[in-house]
Amino acid sequence: MTDATGGPAAGLVADAPTKPVAERLVEAAIEALGELDVAALLTAVGVREIARRAGASTTGVYTHFGSLAGLADAVVARVFDPGQGPAEDISGLLGVIADSHFPLETGYAYHSAEFQRLTSDPAFRIRMGLWALGGPAVTSAYHHYLRSIDDRLMVAAGALFARWGREVRPPFDVASFVAAQVALLNGTTVRHLVEPETFGIDHFKRAASTLTYFLLRVPGDRHDVDDRLTEVNYYPLDAAATRELTDRTRAMRARVLHAAAELFHHVGFERTTIAQIASHADTSTTSVYDHFTTKAGIAAALFRHQAALHLPGPDAVDHGSVDLVDHLTALAEFVRERAGYAGPYLYHVTAGTTEIEDPVQSTLEELLRRAGHSDPRTAAEVVLIALIRRVLTHPGRPAREHAEAVVALLALPR
């Protein structure tokens, strides 16, 4: 409504007169859209048009539903009825891949099928549209729809993880894992329908599989999601990879180290082969050898990488927050938990086959330098060799006993 001058009528916001009429009309239209509900949307379609499509009279709307609002309620109930179809289909697809060990190809097939199902579902667009423009009642209906789907998927996913011998990494749980996958599916379906040339089924199946790999772990693995992300973004160099690392090679090395960690833990270092590591990392043996010359090199790199994640580094020593005996005690416990592949690391230290910076030796060297040792570099090497040998020879003795024995044996300052 306008006054005699063509300006806005009284009651509009104070700053409205300063805007052009066209802009105010657009903003008013957007505001009106935000206040719609399903009954208003059906009013825009018209009772006569709805009746014509149904092959019925307009009075039939009021006979069966009482009012247009009653028809609107029935529409919402139908559109957001979870039914049995989608969730049952999904559970069936999960069952197909339950017997595989982290099956990449079957995982791709599952996610591809889900993507195709949703992108070809005409009700998907209606659900999105009604949620956006249907008002609070539709938001509530969509909430119950998602929860119903999620509840069924949680049962299927829990059974699948149990068959795989996997659990969800904190801070995620099964409920948030399923919600993340459903959200990824819904969001990417919208993007594909709007811009299919940018985001297609090949992109989605890889994105969804990547999410699964990152959010699952073997029981006993204490790494949470943040730790897993750190593994991809940082790890010390290995002697076999002297070339400059790129984002792509960092990602590949991280996959190899993560695969080796799982296999060394479950199969053992001696029984694990390069071929198994390559298969578990979803790459070729050639790619593994591009980064590591031997299986022992992988073990040594993994040991250094995990030490960098779990033990105090030189920076902590610089601030005076680490005691020598306490640090050696923690290191002894760390070695005992990785006894299966601490040997190859010890060989690398003893043989001096690598010139790269080692976080374990660097921290010990800094501790000894702070304690006033005359040759901290050599002493750090001797301490490390002696400690690892003691732990591997007498794994049942207390870690602090090993630490104190090494310090006393070498007459090092405490």
TIGU-933576 format. One line per field, with one value per residue (C-alpha): y, z negated, x negated. Coordinates in Angstrom, 3 decimals. Example, Ala and Ser with C-alpha at 12.3 -4.5 7.8 and 13.67 -1.06 7.14 Angstrom:
REM residues 2
py [-4.500:-1.060]
pz [-7.800:-7.140]
px [-12.300:-13.670]
***
This chain:
REM residues 414
py [0.000:3.478:7.017:9.802:10.390:6.782:6.185:3.384:3.505:4.059:1.034:-0.161:-0.207:3.147:2.697:1.542:5.012:5.248:2.196:2.103:0.777:-2.247:-3.315:-2.920:-5.061:-7.811:-7.782:-7.848:-10.804:-12.709:-11.949:-13.195:-16.424:-16.962:-16.759:-19.296:-22.606:-25.598:-24.350:-21.076:-22.991:-25.058:-21.894:-20.609:-23.795:-23.455:-25.851:-26.077:-27.160:-29.738:-31.157:-31.225:-33.234:-35.682:-36.008:-34.841:-31.849:-28.947:-29.955:-33.234:-31.356:-30.145:-33.415:-35.476:-32.977:-30.349:-27.476:-26.650:-26.725:-30.322:-31.243:-29.509:-31.682:-34.818:-33.691:-33.167:-36.579:-38.249:-36.424:-37.016:-40.582:-42.594:-45.756:-48.871:-48.410:-46.255:-47.540:-51.160:-50.676:-49.153:-51.979:-54.485:-52.748:-52.713:-56.418:-57.062:-55.623:-56.892:-59.852:-57.802:-56.319:-52.580:-53.195:-50.172:-51.349:-52.632:-49.449:-47.465:-49.570:-48.939:-45.183:-45.026:-46.858:-44.497:-41.474:-42.774:-43.628:-40.163:-38.165:-40.045:-39.715:-37.029:-36.767:-35.498:-32.121:-31.851:-32.599:-29.944:-27.398:-27.999:-27.903:-24.551:-22.921:-24.983:-23.412:-24.844:-27.781:-29.071:-28.637:-30.867:-33.425:-33.470:-33.923:-37.042:-38.314:-38.056:-39.618:-42.555:-43.160:-42.706:-45.107:-47.903:-47.127:-47.139:-50.759:-51.764:-49.732:-51.138:-54.680:-53.824:-52.314:-55.380:-57.663:-55.456:-55.304:-51.525:-48.834:-45.150:-42.707:-40.142:-37.579:-39.310:-42.149:-44.323:-41.751:-38.832:-41.066:-41.954:-38.339:-37.180:-39.700:-38.807:-35.088:-35.636:-37.592:-34.984:-32.033:-33.535:-34.620:-31.005:-29.864:-32.529:-31.680:-28.002:-28.411:-31.979:-31.134:-30.162:-32.847:-36.318:-39.867:-40.514:-37.570:-38.609:-42.271:-41.251:-38.490:-40.817:-43.620:-41.206:-40.117:-43.745:-44.458:-41.426:-41.979:-45.681:-47.402:-50.846:-51.538:-50.654:-47.800:-44.716:-42.170:-39.882:-38.026:-35.155:-37.643:-39.258:-35.906:-35.215:-38.467:-37.249:-33.770:-34.465:-37.175:-37.228:-38.008:-41.418:-42.173:-43.670:-40.466:-37.853:-35.928:-32.944:-33.984:-32.681:-32.819:-35.895:-37.770:-36.808:-38.289:-41.474:-41.898:-41.361:-44.080:-46.519:-45.774:-46.132:-49.444:-50.703:-49.713:-51.762:-54.798:-54.757:-54.632:-57.402:-59.620:-58.844:-57.261:-60.537:-61.898:-58.643:-58.217:-55.146:-56.499:-56.657:-53.103:-51.902:-53.677:-52.317:-48.803:-49.251:-48.686:-50.708:-52.213:-49.954:-46.897:-48.204:-48.735:-45.181:-43.980:-46.744:-49.020:-51.876:-53.085:-52.243:-48.684:-48.472:-49.727:-47.201:-44.344:-45.456:-45.596:-42.047:-40.791:-42.194:-40.940:-37.433:-37.726:-39.253:-38.183:-34.708:-33.054:-30.719:-27.718:-29.123:-29.660:-26.078:-24.913:-27.083:-29.216:-32.640:-34.581:-37.042:-40.073:-39.274:-38.938:-42.207:-43.928:-42.728:-43.750:-47.240:-47.663:-46.414:-48.962:-51.828:-51.107:-51.233:-54.069:-55.787:-53.088:-51.279:-53.600:-52.127:-48.645:-49.712:-51.075:-47.731:-45.927:-48.411:-48.569:-44.848:-45.486:-42.281:-38.665:-37.249:-35.513:-38.008:-36.567:-39.232:-38.541:-34.775:-34.677:-36.821:-34.677:-31.521:-33.061:-34.016:-30.628:-28.976:-31.314:-30.118:-33.231:-32.605:-34.621:-34.728:-36.039:-39.162:-39.689:-39.469:-42.234:-44.446:-43.860:-44.661:-47.885:-49.047:-48.294:-50.036:-53.097:-53.355:-53.051:-55.621:-58.030:-57.604:-56.401:-57.447:-55.113:-51.691:-48.920:-46.662:-49.387:-49.418:-45.629:-45.415:-48.307:-46.565:-43.276:-45.002:-47.205:-44.256:-42.012:-39.394:-36.448:-37.006]
pz [0.000:0.843:-0.089:2.385:3.338:4.260:1.062:-1.438:-3.687:-7.398:-9.405:-7.271:-8.693:-9.185:-6.550:-3.811:-2.256:-1.524:0.793:4.374:4.814:6.841:4.090:1.426:3.485:3.852:0.109:-0.694:1.651:-0.039:-3.437:-2.278:-0.982:-4.363:-6.023:-3.763:-4.882:-2.906:-2.911:-1.348:1.271:2.157:2.319:4.936:6.954:6.510:5.302:8.791:10.319:7.587:8.127:11.901:11.553:9.251:11.579:8.753:7.924:5.782:3.133:2.768:1.100:-1.661:-1.858:-2.533:-4.329:-5.768:-4.524:-2.460:-5.686:-6.233:-2.741:-3.506:-6.609:-4.545:-1.940:-4.595:-6.125:-2.711:-1.588:-4.904:-5.437:-5.762:-4.789:-4.367:-0.929:-1.179:-4.522:-3.566:-0.251:-2.069:-4.601:-1.761:-0.050:-3.294:-3.645:-0.257:-1.405:-4.984:-4.265:-2.668:-4.521:-3.986:-0.439:1.658:4.863:3.150:1.081:4.296:5.627:2.488:2.505:6.257:5.835:3.050:5.147:8.138:5.959:4.467:7.621:9.429:6.573:7.488:3.852:2.935:4.605:2.954:-0.477:-0.007:1.254:-1.468:-4.157:-2.835:-2.378:-4.417:-7.838:-11.336:-10.972:-7.989:-9.816:-12.567:-10.020:-8.291:-11.662:-12.380:-8.828:-9.186:-12.633:-11.385:-8.494:-10.758:-13.404:-10.847:-9.314:-12.727:-13.233:-9.810:-10.222:-13.698:-12.371:-9.425:-11.661:-13.896:-10.890:-9.721:-13.191:-13.226:-15.559:-15.077:-15.959:-18.699:-18.881:-16.436:-17.409:-15.226:-15.285:-14.184:-11.653:-9.990:-10.152:-8.465:-5.644:-5.114:-5.157:-2.592:-0.377:-0.589:-0.065:2.877:4.487:4.476:5.946:8.655:9.629:9.912:11.482:12.747:14.729:11.558:9.098:10.263:9.052:9.281:6.988:4.496:4.168:3.390:0.961:-0.937:-1.050:-2.287:-5.087:-6.090:-6.150:-8.284:-10.793:-11.492:-13.380:-14.689:-18.360:-20.508:-18.257:-20.493:-17.690:-17.390:-14.242:-14.912:-15.255:-11.971:-10.217:-11.669:-10.182:-6.738:-7.160:-8.931:-9.430:-9.462:-6.254:-5.539:-4.056:-0.938:-0.157:0.287:2.951:1.995:0.822:2.427:1.034:3.179:1.990:-1.628:-1.312:0.229:-2.466:-5.165:-3.673:-3.560:-7.163:-8.380:-6.524:-7.949:-11.477:-11.212:-9.707:-12.114:-14.988:-13.767:-11.658:-13.067:-11.463:-10.344:-8.680:-6.945:-3.350:-1.172:1.062:-1.886:-2.905:0.662:0.863:-2.524:-1.456:1.850:3.953:5.851:4.548:7.014:5.315:1.907:3.155:4.535:0.934:-1.116:-0.055:-2.446:-4.911:-7.679:-6.327:-6.623:-10.218:-11.144:-9.546:-11.346:-14.680:-14.218:-13.039:-16.031:-18.405:-17.021:-17.741:-21.214:-22.898:-23.936:-21.304:-21.478:-21.913:-25.187:-26.361:-25.487:-27.942:-30.714:-31.012:-30.525:-32.975:-31.572:-33.604:-33.079:-29.359:-29.142:-31.126:-28.638:-25.780:-27.269:-27.487:-23.929:-22.714:-24.592:-22.917:-19.517:-20.221:-16.986:-14.831:-17.219:-16.044:-12.514:-14.012:-16.379:-13.415:-11.622:-14.697:-15.241:-11.608:-11.081:-7.741:-7.785:-7.936:-8.412:-11.582:-14.102:-16.682:-19.244:-19.048:-18.780:-22.019:-23.865:-22.532:-23.759:-27.185:-27.517:-26.289:-28.914:-31.536:-30.550:-28.792:-26.804:-23.735:-23.749:-20.170:-20.765:-24.228:-22.836:-20.369:-23.092:-25.457:-22.752:-21.703:-25.290:-26.274:-23.295:-23.728:-27.404:-26.674:-23.874:-25.976:-29.214:-28.216:-31.510:-33.705:-34.699:-32.229:-34.929:-35.911:-32.355:-32.343:-35.637:-34.685:-31.451:-33.199:-35.950:-33.510:-31.479:-34.504:-32.958:-34.907:-36.241]
px [0.000:-1.327:-0.384:0.546:-3.099:-3.741:-5.757:-5.140:-2.116:-2.560:-3.661:-6.595:-10.119:-11.747:-14.444:-12.022:-11.468:-15.184:-15.053:-13.766:-10.237:-11.444:-13.854:-11.165:-8.795:-11.386:-12.112:-8.399:-7.914:-10.764:-9.301:-5.897:-7.440:-9.045:-5.638:-3.909:-2.503:-1.232:2.360:1.216:-0.758:2.298:4.374:1.949:2.533:6.282:8.968:10.425:7.095:6.534:10.020:9.522:6.302:8.099:11.106:13.329:15.506:14.354:16.871:14.963:12.109:14.406:16.342:13.209:10.958:13.284:11.144:8.103:6.094:7.231:6.036:2.734:2.289:2.922:0.397:-2.288:-1.554:-1.923:-5.075:-6.854:-5.690:-8.926:-7.076:-9.168:-10.695:-13.821:-15.039:-14.382:-16.186:-19.160:-19.272:-19.257:-22.158:-24.126:-23.545:-25.148:-28.476:-28.454:-30.735:-33.522:-36.482:-36.205:-35.000:-35.844:-34.191:-31.045:-30.997:-31.096:-28.218:-26.166:-26.670:-26.035:-22.737:-21.690:-22.585:-20.639:-17.643:-17.385:-18.131:-15.339:-12.837:-10.239:-9.176:-12.655:-12.055:-8.631:-10.109:-12.784:-10.280:-7.718:-10.396:-11.629:-8.216:-5.781:-6.173:-6.853:-4.465:-6.413:-9.724:-8.353:-7.138:-10.530:-12.237:-10.181:-10.753:-14.544:-14.536:-12.485:-14.889:-17.932:-16.623:-16.337:-19.700:-21.369:-20.328:-21.662:-24.869:-25.530:-25.240:-27.493:-30.189:-30.095:-30.639:-33.503:-35.068:-34.819:-33.504:-32.770:-35.545:-34.810:-33.356:-30.974:-28.667:-26.431:-23.611:-25.802:-27.602:-24.303:-23.125:-26.332:-25.935:-22.266:-23.104:-25.868:-23.470:-20.703:-23.020:-24.871:-21.599:-20.430:-23.754:-23.609:-20.028:-20.960:-24.414:-24.924:-28.042:-29.946:-28.921:-27.991:-27.728:-31.487:-32.191:-29.545:-30.521:-34.107:-33.106:-30.753:-33.339:-35.993:-33.669:-33.189:-36.935:-37.658:-34.860:-35.476:-38.294:-39.205:-38.376:-41.359:-42.418:-42.415:-42.677:-39.678:-38.652:-41.064:-43.934:-42.941:-42.957:-46.385:-47.666:-46.707:-48.125:-51.415:-54.002:-57.797:-59.656:-61.084:-64.479:-62.896:-60.990:-63.669:-61.777:-59.673:-56.237:-53.062:-49.528:-48.917:-52.003:-51.305:-47.834:-49.219:-51.882:-49.289:-47.092:-50.013:-51.008:-47.416:-47.015:-50.310:-49.267:-46.069:-47.784:-50.736:-48.240:-45.938:-48.213:-51.657:-54.708:-56.293:-53.160:-52.247:-53.400:-53.856:-51.100:-48.704:-49.570:-49.004:-45.651:-44.544:-45.569:-43.705:-46.795:-49.401:-52.638:-54.444:-52.965:-54.046:-57.607:-57.581:-57.446:-59.110:-61.942:-61.116:-58.502:-60.984:-61.102:-57.327:-57.510:-60.226:-58.285:-55.113:-56.950:-58.286:-54.915:-53.043:-55.733:-55.257:-51.529:-51.665:-54.910:-56.090:-58.242:-61.260:-58.968:-57.629:-61.201:-62.108:-59.465:-60.856:-57.705:-59.345:-61.546:-64.118:-63.030:-59.324:-59.878:-61.832:-59.073:-56.469:-58.741:-59.191:-55.412:-55.087:-57.685:-56.032:-52.672:-54.437:-56.849:-55.864:-57.449:-59.794:-62.581:-62.823:-62.924:-65.695:-67.645:-67.331:-68.654:-71.501:-72.559:-72.213:-70.488:-68.465:-69.516:-66.030:-64.934:-63.621:-61.169:-62.119:-65.867:-65.368:-63.401:-65.957:-68.783:-67.069:-66.458:-70.125:-71.266:-69.080:-70.608:-74.099:-75.385:-78.575:-77.529:-73.719:-73.404:-75.479:-74.021:-70.472:-71.256:-72.778:-69.847:-67.315:-69.043:-69.508:-65.921:-64.318:-66.543:-65.608:-61.869:-61.934:-64.051:-62.059:-58.568:-57.004:-59.062:-57.649:-58.364:-59.824:-62.279:-63.608:-63.891:-65.759:-68.088:-69.111:-69.773:-71.785:-73.701:-74.938:-75.462:-73.202:-71.847:-68.376]
***
